Amino acid sequence: PLVAGYLSRKMIIRSKGEEWFKEKFLHVLTPITIIALLITLVLLFSFKGDVIVANPLTILWIAIPLFIQTNLIFWLAYGLAKMLHLEYEDAAPSAMIGASNHFEVAIATATLLFGLSSGAALATVVGVLIEVPVMLMLVKICLKTKHWFRDVLGGLDLHEAVAQVMNDVRALQQEVKNLQTKLGSRS
């Protein structure tokens, strides 16, 4: 799939252009990938639904460490981003990507290596059940803590900070002109 994706991207960009690829092709492809993931999940849940209902304690034993792990990695990455004075636009996605367990890959790997009826496949199903609401919770946390990262720019968001810098530059330019005028009038 990786090679096919790479080659098809190169061929499409060569024949139609990068703008067409980004604006037309990717918009058509996005729903297909979501549908394929949903079909995979429906199949996994249909195979594992009875196991999930019949073994709630096992599900809990899988879910609790996944919940803790996802939160721990998120907070570690988000906290480090804050300490490193990263902007929110870099900090939030970095923490989210770091915390993600990439269950799409885990599902494919578990089912190919161990089969649909394996414990590994069950763990990936539980992982999906846990990861989606946890990641949504973390997104809400990012949105509510966006202000943590504003102090990096003196309490301003990026656009406000750029405007402030431009105003400061204009003020400095004016001061330089005033000094040049004063020095020129003395000679």
Secondary structure, 3 states (H helix, E strand, C coil): CHHHHHHHHHHHHHHHCHHHHHHHHHHHHHHHHHHHHHHHHHHHHHHHHHHHHHCHHHHHHHHHHHHHHHHHHHHHHHHHHHHCCCCHHHHHHHHHHHHCCCHHHHHHHHHHHHCCCCHHHHHHHHHHHHHHHHHHHHHHHHHHCHHHHHHHHCCCCHHHHHHHHHHHHHHHHHHHHHHHHHHHHHC
